[in-house]
Amino acid sequence: MPHSVTFIRGDGTGPEISEAVRRVLEGTGVEFEWDWQDAGADVYEQEGTPLPDRVLESVRERKLAIKGPITTPVGSGFRSINVALRKELDLYACLRPCKAYEGVRTRFPETDI
């Protein structure tokens, strides 16, 4: 059964970095089902909000998301997407595991940092 993941591409260099991350993750052999979402400056220009409700709904539904880099305007514009995501989703930690997971082939099966 594939892991259902909200993937927020980001803007600026975000889409390019997001595509590289996707390729690395798919190279693990783990199955993913991506729900591609957009947020940031480009979306703000098109829709008047940098973080559409559909993005938050996708994250709430899947309970798992990856976010590429997103522009944060300095001085004016919209507030940081990172801050908005933390506030809207009641997040308080940024988990960056470095761990070997059962079912995923690895050269270092005991890794857990």
URBELRA-V678325 format. One record per backbone hydrogen bond with DSSP energy under -1.0 kcal/mol. CO is the residue of the C=O (numbers start at 1). NH is the residue of the N-H. Records with the same first field share a line. If there is no record, write none. Layout:
CO = NH ; NH
This chain:
3 = 33
5 = 35
6 = 66
7 = 37
8 = 68
11 = 14
13 = 17
14 = 18
15 = 19
16 = 20
17 = 21
18 = 22
19 = 23
20 = 24
21 = 25
22 = 26
23 = 27
25 = 28
26 = 29
31 = 3
33 = 5
35 = 7
37 = 9
40 = 44
41 = 45
42 = 46
43 = 47
44 = 48
50 = 40
52 = 55 ; 56
53 = 57
54 = 58
55 = 59
56 = 60
57 = 61
58 = 62
59 = 63
64 = 6
66 = 8
69 = 11
80 = 84
81 = 85
82 = 86
83 = 87
84 = 88
85 = 89
86 = 91
98 = 113
101 = 104
108 = 111
111 = 100
